[in-house]
């Protein structure tokens, strides 16, 4: 589980060294070029790409860890020796959960350090395994108007010829079963 609190990130029981600089979330739709006969119709929607999450950390050397040990520590959290596939992590952060993303796969790590500076930036990238769907939260007034609309449509559905046809087909099936016996 990854947990972000007060600009720090916690993975399981361990806090990542460093302070959260930024969180970037990228969600994109897929567009494909399609043809209808000889005519080319471009930019037809074809679904969504998996969401990508990038977290930038400021890492600064201290008395306990130097830069290299901090990077090794972060790498071991997400890629242990002998591990062949990425693991799925639960992600708890208000900024990320607002996009409907709760689970991610570790996708990569990159670091940037300039020689003249005592700190570096470590970028962790993750990919959401499924396309997130956001749940719409409705007010009581909206719920009330929806229920009155559905009750009106149910009354009209009773008068529908399609409903009569459906019940007739069910009756025909029952009659055929009786005749076979």
CNS distance restraints for C-alpha pairs under 8 A (distance, minus, plus):
assign (resid   1 and name CA) (resid  10 and name CA) 7.82 0.50 0.50
assign (resid   1 and name CA) (resid  11 and name CA) 5.48 0.50 0.50
assign (resid   1 and name CA) (resid  12 and name CA) 5.06 0.50 0.50
assign (resid   1 and name CA) (resid  89 and name CA) 5.19 0.50 0.50
assign (resid   1 and name CA) (resid  90 and name CA) 4.50 0.50 0.50
assign (resid   1 and name CA) (resid  91 and name CA) 6.04 0.50 0.50
assign (resid   1 and name CA) (resid  92 and name CA) 7.68 0.50 0.50
assign (resid   2 and name CA) (resid   9 and name CA) 6.80 0.50 0.50
assign (resid   2 and name CA) (resid  10 and name CA) 5.44 0.50 0.50
assign (resid   2 and name CA) (resid  11 and name CA) 4.31 0.50 0.50
assign (resid   2 and name CA) (resid  12 and name CA) 6.34 0.50 0.50
assign (resid   2 and name CA) (resid  89 and name CA) 6.50 0.50 0.50
assign (resid   2 and name CA) (resid  90 and name CA) 5.86 0.50 0.50
assign (resid   2 and name CA) (resid  91 and name CA) 4.80 0.50 0.50
assign (resid   2 and name CA) (resid  92 and name CA) 6.11 0.50 0.50
assign (resid   3 and name CA) (resid   9 and name CA) 5.63 0.50 0.50
assign (resid   3 and name CA) (resid  10 and name CA) 4.80 0.50 0.50
assign (resid   3 and name CA) (resid  11 and name CA) 6.27 0.50 0.50
assign (resid   3 and name CA) (resid  12 and name CA) 7.91 0.50 0.50
assign (resid   3 and name CA) (resid  91 and name CA) 6.16 0.50 0.50
assign (resid   3 and name CA) (resid  92 and name CA) 4.88 0.50 0.50
assign (resid   3 and name CA) (resid  93 and name CA) 6.35 0.50 0.50
assign (resid   4 and name CA) (resid   8 and name CA) 5.64 0.50 0.50
assign (resid   4 and name CA) (resid   9 and name CA) 4.38 0.50 0.50
assign (resid   4 and name CA) (resid  10 and name CA) 6.06 0.50 0.50
assign (resid   4 and name CA) (resid  92 and name CA) 6.41 0.50 0.50
assign (resid   4 and name CA) (resid  93 and name CA) 5.39 0.50 0.50
assign (resid   5 and name CA) (resid   9 and name CA) 6.43 0.50 0.50
assign (resid   5 and name CA) (resid  10 and name CA) 7.80 0.50 0.50
assign (resid   5 and name CA) (resid  93 and name CA) 7.67 0.50 0.50
assign (resid   7 and name CA) (resid  19 and name CA) 5.62 0.50 0.50
assign (resid   7 and name CA) (resid  20 and name CA) 4.91 0.50 0.50
assign (resid   7 and name CA) (resid  21 and name CA) 7.69 0.50 0.50
assign (resid   8 and name CA) (resid  15 and name CA) 7.12 0.50 0.50
assign (resid   8 and name CA) (resid  16 and name CA) 7.13 0.50 0.50
assign (resid   8 and name CA) (resid  18 and name CA) 7.02 0.50 0.50
assign (resid   8 and name CA) (resid  19 and name CA) 5.24 0.50 0.50
assign (resid   8 and name CA) (resid  20 and name CA) 5.74 0.50 0.50
assign (resid   9 and name CA) (resid  15 and name CA) 5.70 0.50 0.50
assign (resid   9 and name CA) (resid  16 and name CA) 5.56 0.50 0.50
assign (resid   9 and name CA) (resid  19 and name CA) 7.68 0.50 0.50
assign (resid   9 and name CA) (resid  20 and name CA) 7.21 0.50 0.50
assign (resid  10 and name CA) (resid  14 and name CA) 5.60 0.50 0.50
assign (resid  10 and name CA) (resid  15 and name CA) 4.12 0.50 0.50
assign (resid  10 and name CA) (resid  16 and name CA) 5.92 0.50 0.50
assign (resid  11 and name CA) (resid  15 and name CA) 6.07 0.50 0.50
assign (resid  11 and name CA) (resid  16 and name CA) 7.03 0.50 0.50
assign (resid  11 and name CA) (resid  77 and name CA) 7.65 0.50 0.50
assign (resid  16 and name CA) (resid  74 and name CA) 6.66 0.50 0.50
assign (resid  17 and name CA) (resid  59 and name CA) 6.47 0.50 0.50
assign (resid  17 and name CA) (resid  70 and name CA) 6.42 0.50 0.50
assign (resid  17 and name CA) (resid  74 and name CA) 7.83 0.50 0.50
assign (resid  18 and name CA) (resid  57 and name CA) 5.66 0.50 0.50
assign (resid  18 and name CA) (resid  58 and name CA) 5.09 0.50 0.50
assign (resid  18 and name CA) (resid  59 and name CA) 4.43 0.50 0.50
assign (resid  18 and name CA) (resid  60 and name CA) 6.72 0.50 0.50
assign (resid  19 and name CA) (resid  57 and name CA) 5.30 0.50 0.50
assign (resid  19 and name CA) (resid  58 and name CA) 5.18 0.50 0.50
assign (resid  19 and name CA) (resid  59 and name CA) 6.92 0.50 0.50
assign (resid  20 and name CA) (resid  55 and name CA) 7.09 0.50 0.50
assign (resid  20 and name CA) (resid  56 and name CA) 5.95 0.50 0.50
assign (resid  20 and name CA) (resid  57 and name CA) 4.55 0.50 0.50
assign (resid  20 and name CA) (resid  58 and name CA) 6.40 0.50 0.50
assign (resid  21 and name CA) (resid  55 and name CA) 7.56 0.50 0.50
assign (resid  21 and name CA) (resid  56 and name CA) 5.24 0.50 0.50
assign (resid  21 and name CA) (resid  57 and name CA) 5.24 0.50 0.50
assign (resid  21 and name CA) (resid  58 and name CA) 6.13 0.50 0.50
assign (resid  22 and name CA) (resid  55 and name CA) 5.87 0.50 0.50
assign (resid  22 and name CA) (resid  56 and name CA) 5.19 0.50 0.50
assign (resid  22 and name CA) (resid  57 and name CA) 7.31 0.50 0.50
assign (resid  23 and name CA) (resid  53 and name CA) 7.15 0.50 0.50
assign (resid  23 and name CA) (resid  54 and name CA) 5.73 0.50 0.50
assign (resid  23 and name CA) (resid  55 and name CA) 4.58 0.50 0.50
assign (resid  23 and name CA) (resid  56 and name CA) 6.44 0.50 0.50
assign (resid  23 and name CA) (resid  95 and name CA) 7.92 0.50 0.50
assign (resid  24 and name CA) (resid  53 and name CA) 5.70 0.50 0.50
assign (resid  24 and name CA) (resid  54 and name CA) 5.03 0.50 0.50
assign (resid  24 and name CA) (resid  55 and name CA) 6.44 0.50 0.50
assign (resid  25 and name CA) (resid  51 and name CA) 6.96 0.50 0.50
assign (resid  25 and name CA) (resid  52 and name CA) 5.67 0.50 0.50
assign (resid  25 and name CA) (resid  53 and name CA) 4.55 0.50 0.50
assign (resid  25 and name CA) (resid  54 and name CA) 6.44 0.50 0.50
assign (resid  25 and name CA) (resid  96 and name CA) 7.30 0.50 0.50
assign (resid  26 and name CA) (resid  51 and name CA) 5.63 0.50 0.50
assign (resid  26 and name CA) (resid  52 and name CA) 5.10 0.50 0.50
assign (resid  26 and name CA) (resid  53 and name CA) 6.50 0.50 0.50
assign (resid  27 and name CA) (resid  48 and name CA) 7.79 0.50 0.50
assign (resid  27 and name CA) (resid  49 and name CA) 6.79 0.50 0.50
assign (resid  27 and name CA) (resid  50 and name CA) 6.85 0.50 0.50
assign (resid  27 and name CA) (resid  51 and name CA) 4.63 0.50 0.50
assign (resid  27 and name CA) (resid  52 and name CA) 6.61 0.50 0.50
assign (resid  28 and name CA) (resid  48 and name CA) 6.01 0.50 0.50
assign (resid  28 and name CA) (resid  49 and name CA) 5.56 0.50 0.50
assign (resid  28 and name CA) (resid  50 and name CA) 7.67 0.50 0.50
assign (resid  28 and name CA) (resid  51 and name CA) 7.22 0.50 0.50
assign (resid  29 and name CA) (resid  45 and name CA) 7.35 0.50 0.50
assign (resid  29 and name CA) (resid  46 and name CA) 7.55 0.50 0.50
assign (resid  29 and name CA) (resid  47 and name CA) 5.88 0.50 0.50
assign (resid  29 and name CA) (resid  48 and name CA) 4.11 0.50 0.50
assign (resid  29 and name CA) (resid  49 and name CA) 5.73 0.50 0.50
assign (resid  30 and name CA) (resid  45 and name CA) 6.01 0.50 0.50
assign (resid  30 and name CA) (resid  46 and name CA) 5.26 0.50 0.50
assign (resid  30 and name CA) (resid  47 and name CA) 5.32 0.50 0.50
assign (resid  30 and name CA) (resid  48 and name CA) 5.19 0.50 0.50
assign (resid  30 and name CA) (resid  49 and name CA) 6.24 0.50 0.50
assign (resid  31 and name CA) (resid  43 and name CA) 5.07 0.50 0.50
assign (resid  31 and name CA) (resid  44 and name CA) 5.34 0.50 0.50
assign (resid  31 and name CA) (resid  45 and name CA) 4.63 0.50 0.50
assign (resid  31 and name CA) (resid  46 and name CA) 5.52 0.50 0.50
assign (resid  31 and name CA) (resid  47 and name CA) 7.58 0.50 0.50
assign (resid  32 and name CA) (resid  42 and name CA) 6.73 0.50 0.50
assign (resid  32 and name CA) (resid  43 and name CA) 5.28 0.50 0.50
assign (resid  32 and name CA) (resid  44 and name CA) 5.31 0.50 0.50
assign (resid  32 and name CA) (resid  45 and name CA) 6.47 0.50 0.50
assign (resid  32 and name CA) (resid  46 and name CA) 6.36 0.50 0.50
assign (resid  33 and name CA) (resid  40 and name CA) 7.49 0.50 0.50
assign (resid  33 and name CA) (resid  41 and name CA) 6.34 0.50 0.50
assign (resid  33 and name CA) (resid  42 and name CA) 4.26 0.50 0.50
assign (resid  33 and name CA) (resid  43 and name CA) 5.29 0.50 0.50
assign (resid  33 and name CA) (resid  44 and name CA) 6.16 0.50 0.50
assign (resid  34 and name CA) (resid  40 and name CA) 6.19 0.50 0.50
assign (resid  34 and name CA) (resid  41 and name CA) 5.35 0.50 0.50
assign (resid  34 and name CA) (resid  42 and name CA) 5.81 0.50 0.50
assign (resid  34 and name CA) (resid  43 and name CA) 7.63 0.50 0.50
assign (resid  34 and name CA) (resid  44 and name CA) 6.81 0.50 0.50
assign (resid  35 and name CA) (resid  39 and name CA) 5.83 0.50 0.50
assign (resid  35 and name CA) (resid  40 and name CA) 4.35 0.50 0.50
assign (resid  35 and name CA) (resid  41 and name CA) 5.42 0.50 0.50
assign (resid  35 and name CA) (resid  42 and name CA) 7.71 0.50 0.50
assign (resid  36 and name CA) (resid  40 and name CA) 6.17 0.50 0.50
assign (resid  36 and name CA) (resid  41 and name CA) 6.79 0.50 0.50
assign (resid  48 and name CA) (resid 131 and name CA) 7.15 0.50 0.50
assign (resid  49 and name CA) (resid 131 and name CA) 7.46 0.50 0.50
assign (resid  50 and name CA) (resid 127 and name CA) 6.56 0.50 0.50
assign (resid  50 and name CA) (resid 128 and name CA) 5.80 0.50 0.50
assign (resid  50 and name CA) (resid 129 and name CA) 6.70 0.50 0.50
assign (resid  50 and name CA) (resid 130 and name CA) 6.37 0.50 0.50
assign (resid  50 and name CA) (resid 131 and name CA) 5.77 0.50 0.50
assign (resid  51 and name CA) (resid 127 and name CA) 5.88 0.50 0.50
assign (resid  51 and name CA) (resid 128 and name CA) 5.28 0.50 0.50
assign (resid  51 and name CA) (resid 131 and name CA) 6.91 0.50 0.50
assign (resid  52 and name CA) (resid 125 and name CA) 7.17 0.50 0.50
assign (resid  52 and name CA) (resid 126 and name CA) 5.80 0.50 0.50
assign (resid  52 and name CA) (resid 127 and name CA) 4.61 0.50 0.50
assign (resid  52 and name CA) (resid 128 and name CA) 6.30 0.50 0.50
assign (resid  53 and name CA) (resid  96 and name CA) 7.98 0.50 0.50
assign (resid  53 and name CA) (resid 125 and name CA) 5.70 0.50 0.50
assign (resid  53 and name CA) (resid 126 and name CA) 5.03 0.50 0.50
assign (resid  53 and name CA) (resid 127 and name CA) 6.19 0.50 0.50
assign (resid  53 and name CA) (resid 128 and name CA) 7.70 0.50 0.50
assign (resid  54 and name CA) (resid 123 and name CA) 6.57 0.50 0.50
assign (resid  54 and name CA) (resid 124 and name CA) 5.62 0.50 0.50
assign (resid  54 and name CA) (resid 125 and name CA) 4.38 0.50 0.50
assign (resid  54 and name CA) (resid 126 and name CA) 6.29 0.50 0.50
assign (resid  55 and name CA) (resid 123 and name CA) 5.59 0.50 0.50
assign (resid  55 and name CA) (resid 124 and name CA) 5.21 0.50 0.50
assign (resid  55 and name CA) (resid 125 and name CA) 6.46 0.50 0.50
assign (resid  56 and name CA) (resid 121 and name CA) 6.45 0.50 0.50
assign (resid  56 and name CA) (resid 122 and name CA) 5.69 0.50 0.50
assign (resid  56 and name CA) (resid 123 and name CA) 4.44 0.50 0.50
assign (resid  56 and name CA) (resid 124 and name CA) 6.48 0.50 0.50
assign (resid  57 and name CA) (resid 121 and name CA) 5.54 0.50 0.50
assign (resid  57 and name CA) (resid 122 and name CA) 5.09 0.50 0.50
assign (resid  57 and name CA) (resid 123 and name CA) 6.30 0.50 0.50
assign (resid  58 and name CA) (resid 119 and name CA) 6.76 0.50 0.50
assign (resid  58 and name CA) (resid 120 and name CA) 5.90 0.50 0.50
assign (resid  58 and name CA) (resid 121 and name CA) 4.85 0.50 0.50
assign (resid  58 and name CA) (resid 122 and name CA) 6.53 0.50 0.50
assign (resid  59 and name CA) (resid  67 and name CA) 7.33 0.50 0.50
assign (resid  59 and name CA) (resid  70 and name CA) 7.78 0.50 0.50
assign (resid  59 and name CA) (resid 119 and name CA) 5.48 0.50 0.50
assign (resid  59 and name CA) (resid 120 and name CA) 5.17 0.50 0.50
assign (resid  59 and name CA) (resid 121 and name CA) 6.01 0.50 0.50
assign (resid  59 and name CA) (resid 122 and name CA) 6.84 0.50 0.50
assign (resid  60 and name CA) (resid  66 and name CA) 7.93 0.50 0.50
assign (resid  60 and name CA) (resid  67 and name CA) 6.85 0.50 0.50
assign (resid  60 and name CA) (resid 118 and name CA) 6.17 0.50 0.50
assign (resid  60 and name CA) (resid 119 and name CA) 4.20 0.50 0.50
assign (resid  60 and name CA) (resid 120 and name CA) 6.38 0.50 0.50
assign (resid  61 and name CA) (resid  65 and name CA) 6.08 0.50 0.50
assign (resid  61 and name CA) (resid  66 and name CA) 4.78 0.50 0.50
assign (resid  61 and name CA) (resid  67 and name CA) 5.40 0.50 0.50
assign (resid  61 and name CA) (resid 118 and name CA) 6.68 0.50 0.50
assign (resid  61 and name CA) (resid 119 and name CA) 6.64 0.50 0.50
assign (resid  62 and name CA) (resid  66 and name CA) 6.27 0.50 0.50
assign (resid  65 and name CA) (resid  69 and name CA) 5.94 0.50 0.50
assign (resid  65 and name CA) (resid  70 and name CA) 6.22 0.50 0.50
assign (resid  66 and name CA) (resid  70 and name CA) 6.41 0.50 0.50
assign (resid  67 and name CA) (resid  71 and name CA) 6.44 0.50 0.50
assign (resid  68 and name CA) (resid  72 and name CA) 6.30 0.50 0.50
assign (resid  69 and name CA) (resid  73 and name CA) 6.05 0.50 0.50
assign (resid  70 and name CA) (resid  74 and name CA) 6.34 0.50 0.50
assign (resid  71 and name CA) (resid  75 and name CA) 6.18 0.50 0.50
assign (resid  72 and name CA) (resid  76 and name CA) 6.11 0.50 0.50
assign (resid  73 and name CA) (resid  77 and name CA) 6.49 0.50 0.50
assign (resid  74 and name CA) (resid  78 and name CA) 6.89 0.50 0.50
assign (resid  75 and name CA) (resid  79 and name CA) 5.67 0.50 0.50
assign (resid  75 and name CA) (resid  80 and name CA) 7.59 0.50 0.50
assign (resid  75 and name CA) (resid 109 and name CA) 7.73 0.50 0.50
assign (resid  76 and name CA) (resid  80 and name CA) 4.92 0.50 0.50
assign (resid  76 and name CA) (resid  81 and name CA) 7.66 0.50 0.50
assign (resid  78 and name CA) (resid  86 and name CA) 7.66 0.50 0.50
assign (resid  78 and name CA) (resid  87 and name CA) 7.61 0.50 0.50
assign (resid  78 and name CA) (resid 106 and name CA) 6.62 0.50 0.50
assign (resid  79 and name CA) (resid  83 and name CA) 6.29 0.50 0.50
assign (resid  79 and name CA) (resid  86 and name CA) 7.49 0.50 0.50
assign (resid  86 and name CA) (resid 105 and name CA) 6.14 0.50 0.50
assign (resid  86 and name CA) (resid 106 and name CA) 6.13 0.50 0.50
assign (resid  86 and name CA) (resid 107 and name CA) 7.61 0.50 0.50
assign (resid  87 and name CA) (resid 105 and name CA) 5.93 0.50 0.50
assign (resid  87 and name CA) (resid 106 and name CA) 6.91 0.50 0.50
assign (resid  88 and name CA) (resid 103 and name CA) 6.56 0.50 0.50
assign (resid  88 and name CA) (resid 104 and name CA) 5.61 0.50 0.50
assign (resid  88 and name CA) (resid 105 and name CA) 4.76 0.50 0.50
assign (resid  88 and name CA) (resid 106 and name CA) 7.29 0.50 0.50
assign (resid  89 and name CA) (resid 103 and name CA) 5.57 0.50 0.50
assign (resid  89 and name CA) (resid 104 and name CA) 5.37 0.50 0.50
assign (resid  89 and name CA) (resid 105 and name CA) 6.19 0.50 0.50
assign (resid  89 and name CA) (resid 106 and name CA) 7.71 0.50 0.50
assign (resid  90 and name CA) (resid 102 and name CA) 5.77 0.50 0.50
assign (resid  90 and name CA) (resid 103 and name CA) 4.53 0.50 0.50
assign (resid  90 and name CA) (resid 104 and name CA) 6.54 0.50 0.50
assign (resid  91 and name CA) (resid  96 and name CA) 7.81 0.50 0.50
assign (resid  91 and name CA) (resid  97 and name CA) 7.76 0.50 0.50
assign (resid  91 and name CA) (resid 101 and name CA) 7.53 0.50 0.50
assign (resid  91 and name CA) (resid 102 and name CA) 5.05 0.50 0.50
assign (resid  91 and name CA) (resid 103 and name CA) 5.48 0.50 0.50
assign (resid  91 and name CA) (resid 104 and name CA) 6.76 0.50 0.50
assign (resid  92 and name CA) (resid  96 and name CA) 7.40 0.50 0.50
assign (resid  92 and name CA) (resid  97 and name CA) 6.67 0.50 0.50
assign (resid  92 and name CA) (resid 102 and name CA) 6.58 0.50 0.50
assign (resid  93 and name CA) (resid  97 and name CA) 5.84 0.50 0.50
assign (resid  94 and name CA) (resid  98 and name CA) 5.96 0.50 0.50
assign (resid  95 and name CA) (resid  99 and name CA) 7.36 0.50 0.50
assign (resid  96 and name CA) (resid 100 and name CA) 7.15 0.50 0.50
assign (resid  96 and name CA) (resid 101 and name CA) 5.94 0.50 0.50
assign (resid  96 and name CA) (resid 102 and name CA) 7.56 0.50 0.50
assign (resid  97 and name CA) (resid 101 and name CA) 5.01 0.50 0.50
assign (resid  97 and name CA) (resid 102 and name CA) 5.86 0.50 0.50
assign (resid  99 and name CA) (resid 132 and name CA) 7.31 0.50 0.50
assign (resid  99 and name CA) (resid 134 and name CA) 7.19 0.50 0.50
assign (resid 100 and name CA) (resid 132 and name CA) 5.10 0.50 0.50
assign (resid 100 and name CA) (resid 133 and name CA) 6.15 0.50 0.50
assign (resid 100 and name CA) (resid 134 and name CA) 5.60 0.50 0.50
assign (resid 101 and name CA) (resid 128 and name CA) 6.69 0.50 0.50
assign (resid 101 and name CA) (resid 132 and name CA) 5.95 0.50 0.50
assign (resid 103 and name CA) (resid 128 and name CA) 6.09 0.50 0.50
assign (resid 103 and name CA) (resid 129 and name CA) 6.99 0.50 0.50
assign (resid 104 and name CA) (resid 126 and name CA) 5.86 0.50 0.50
assign (resid 104 and name CA) (resid 127 and name CA) 5.36 0.50 0.50
assign (resid 104 and name CA) (resid 128 and name CA) 4.36 0.50 0.50
assign (resid 104 and name CA) (resid 129 and name CA) 6.03 0.50 0.50
assign (resid 105 and name CA) (resid 126 and name CA) 5.38 0.50 0.50
assign (resid 105 and name CA) (resid 127 and name CA) 5.26 0.50 0.50
assign (resid 105 and name CA) (resid 128 and name CA) 6.27 0.50 0.50
assign (resid 105 and name CA) (resid 129 and name CA) 6.78 0.50 0.50
assign (resid 106 and name CA) (resid 124 and name CA) 7.79 0.50 0.50
assign (resid 106 and name CA) (resid 125 and name CA) 6.38 0.50 0.50
assign (resid 106 and name CA) (resid 126 and name CA) 4.57 0.50 0.50
assign (resid 106 and name CA) (resid 127 and name CA) 6.66 0.50 0.50
assign (resid 107 and name CA) (resid 124 and name CA) 7.68 0.50 0.50
assign (resid 107 and name CA) (resid 125 and name CA) 5.29 0.50 0.50
assign (resid 107 and name CA) (resid 126 and name CA) 4.77 0.50 0.50
assign (resid 107 and name CA) (resid 127 and name CA) 6.27 0.50 0.50
assign (resid 108 and name CA) (resid 124 and name CA) 5.91 0.50 0.50
assign (resid 108 and name CA) (resid 125 and name CA) 5.11 0.50 0.50
assign (resid 108 and name CA) (resid 126 and name CA) 6.96 0.50 0.50
assign (resid 109 and name CA) (resid 122 and name CA) 7.02 0.50 0.50
assign (resid 109 and name CA) (resid 123 and name CA) 5.60 0.50 0.50
assign (resid 109 and name CA) (resid 124 and name CA) 4.66 0.50 0.50
assign (resid 109 and name CA) (resid 125 and name CA) 6.26 0.50 0.50
assign (resid 110 and name CA) (resid 122 and name CA) 5.77 0.50 0.50
assign (resid 110 and name CA) (resid 123 and name CA) 5.16 0.50 0.50
assign (resid 110 and name CA) (resid 124 and name CA) 6.73 0.50 0.50
assign (resid 111 and name CA) (resid 120 and name CA) 6.90 0.50 0.50
assign (resid 111 and name CA) (resid 121 and name CA) 5.62 0.50 0.50
assign (resid 111 and name CA) (resid 122 and name CA) 4.36 0.50 0.50
assign (resid 111 and name CA) (resid 123 and name CA) 6.15 0.50 0.50
assign (resid 112 and name CA) (resid 120 and name CA) 5.62 0.50 0.50
assign (resid 112 and name CA) (resid 121 and name CA) 5.21 0.50 0.50
assign (resid 112 and name CA) (resid 122 and name CA) 6.51 0.50 0.50
assign (resid 113 and name CA) (resid 117 and name CA) 7.27 0.50 0.50
assign (resid 113 and name CA) (resid 119 and name CA) 6.80 0.50 0.50
assign (resid 113 and name CA) (resid 120 and name CA) 4.46 0.50 0.50
assign (resid 113 and name CA) (resid 121 and name CA) 6.56 0.50 0.50
assign (resid 114 and name CA) (resid 120 and name CA) 7.19 0.50 0.50
assign (resid 138 and name CA) (resid 142 and name CA) 5.95 0.50 0.50
assign (resid 138 and name CA) (resid 143 and name CA) 6.45 0.50 0.50
assign (resid 139 and name CA) (resid 143 and name CA) 6.33 0.50 0.50
assign (resid 140 and name CA) (resid 144 and name CA) 6.16 0.50 0.50
assign (resid 141 and name CA) (resid 145 and name CA) 6.39 0.50 0.50
assign (resid 142 and name CA) (resid 146 and name CA) 6.23 0.50 0.50
assign (resid 143 and name CA) (resid 147 and name CA) 6.22 0.50 0.50
assign (resid 144 and name CA) (resid 148 and name CA) 6.37 0.50 0.50
assign (resid 145 and name CA) (resid 149 and name CA) 6.28 0.50 0.50
assign (resid 146 and name CA) (resid 150 and name CA) 6.24 0.50 0.50
assign (resid 147 and name CA) (resid 151 and name CA) 6.15 0.50 0.50
assign (resid 148 and name CA) (resid 152 and name CA) 6.32 0.50 0.50
assign (resid 149 and name CA) (resid 153 and name CA) 6.30 0.50 0.50
assign (resid 150 and name CA) (resid 154 and name CA) 6.17 0.50 0.50
assign (resid 151 and name CA) (resid 155 and name CA) 6.48 0.50 0.50
assign (resid 152 and name CA) (resid 156 and name CA) 6.53 0.50 0.50
assign (resid 153 and name CA) (resid 157 and name CA) 6.06 0.50 0.50
assign (resid 154 and name CA) (resid 158 and name CA) 6.55 0.50 0.50
assign (resid 155 and name CA) (resid 159 and name CA) 7.32 0.50 0.50
assign (resid 156 and name CA) (resid 160 and name CA) 6.66 0.50 0.50
assign (resid 157 and name CA) (resid 163 and name CA) 7.23 0.50 0.50
assign (resid 158 and name CA) (resid 163 and name CA) 6.91 0.50 0.50
assign (resid 159 and name CA) (resid 163 and name CA) 7.68 0.50 0.50
assign (resid 160 and name CA) (resid 164 and name CA) 6.92 0.50 0.50
assign (resid 161 and name CA) (resid 165 and name CA) 6.25 0.50 0.50
assign (resid 162 and name CA) (resid 166 and name CA) 6.19 0.50 0.50
assign (resid 163 and name CA) (resid 167 and name CA) 6.32 0.50 0.50
assign (resid 164 and name CA) (resid 168 and name CA) 6.14 0.50 0.50
assign (resid 165 and name CA) (resid 169 and name CA) 6.22 0.50 0.50
assign (resid 166 and name CA) (resid 170 and name CA) 6.43 0.50 0.50
assign (resid 167 and name CA) (resid 171 and name CA) 6.26 0.50 0.50
assign (resid 168 and name CA) (resid 172 and name CA) 6.17 0.50 0.50
assign (resid 169 and name CA) (resid 173 and name CA) 6.31 0.50 0.50
assign (resid 170 and name CA) (resid 174 and name CA) 6.42 0.50 0.50
assign (resid 171 and name CA) (resid 175 and name CA) 6.20 0.50 0.50
assign (resid 172 and name CA) (resid 176 and name CA) 6.21 0.50 0.50
assign (resid 173 and name CA) (resid 177 and name CA) 6.36 0.50 0.50
assign (resid 174 and name CA) (resid 178 and name CA) 6.38 0.50 0.50
assign (resid 175 and name CA) (resid 179 and name CA) 6.25 0.50 0.50
assign (resid 176 and name CA) (resid 180 and name CA) 6.26 0.50 0.50
assign (resid 177 and name CA) (resid 181 and name CA) 6.71 0.50 0.50
